[in-house]
């Protein structure tokens, strides 16, 4: 039995969970695209971060290093 899950041509390659976040790495069979989805367990908000084959595992392990930061984020932190 495989740990890989597939739905409609999208394969979940890896996932991990903490008290605050769920992180999963996905691959689309037809297009070959890779992305990481991060879900905040408390708010339910999700973020999708596109990845390349050369850095997909790094994006999965450190998604916030690849998350774009907007001006709004700086205003909220101030």
C-alpha positions in Angstrom: 0.0 0.0 0.0 1.3 3.4 -1.0 1.4 6.6 1.2 0.9 8.7 -2.0 -2.7 10.0 -2.4 -4.2 10.9 -5.8 -7.3 12.8 -6.8 -8.2 13.8 -10.4 -4.6 13.7 -11.6 -3.2 15.6 -8.6 -0.9 13.6 -6.4 -0.2 14.5 -2.8 3.5 13.6 -2.5 4.1 14.6 1.2 2.3 16.1 4.1 3.1 17.2 7.6 1.1 18.6 10.5 1.7 20.7 13.6 -0.7 22.2 16.2 -1.0 25.3 14.0 -0.4 24.3 10.4 -1.0 21.6 7.8 1.5 21.6 4.9 1.2 19.4 1.8 3.3 19.0 -1.4 1.3 18.4 -4.6 2.1 17.4 -8.2 -0.2 17.6 -11.2 0.5 14.6 -13.5 -0.5 16.3 -16.8 1.2 19.6 -16.4 4.0 18.5 -14.1 3.4 21.5 -11.9 4.4 21.3 -8.2 3.0 23.4 -5.3 2.8 23.5 -1.6 -0.4 24.3 0.3 -0.2 25.6 3.8 -3.4 25.7 5.9 -3.7 27.6 9.2 -5.7 25.2 11.4 -7.1 27.9 13.6 -8.4 30.4 10.9 -8.8 27.9 8.0 -6.9 30.3 5.7 -4.7 28.6 3.1 -1.8 29.6 0.9 -0.6 28.0 -2.3 3.1 28.4 -3.1 4.4 27.3 -6.5 7.5 25.2 -6.5 10.0 24.0 -9.1 11.4 20.4 -9.2 14.8 21.7 -8.0 13.4 23.3 -4.8 10.0 21.5 -4.1 11.2 19.7 -1.0 12.8 22.9 0.4 9.5 24.8 -0.2 7.7 22.0 1.6 10.1 22.1 4.6 10.3 25.9 4.8 7.2 27.3 3.1 7.3 30.7 4.8 10.7 31.4 3.2 9.0 31.3 -0.2 5.8 33.2 0.7 5.6 36.6 -0.9 5.3 39.4 1.6 3.0 42.3 0.7 3.0 45.9 2.0 -0.1 45.0 4.1 1.9 42.4 6.0 4.4 45.1 7.0 1.6 47.5 8.1 0.0 44.8 10.3 3.4 44.0 11.9 4.1 47.6 12.8 
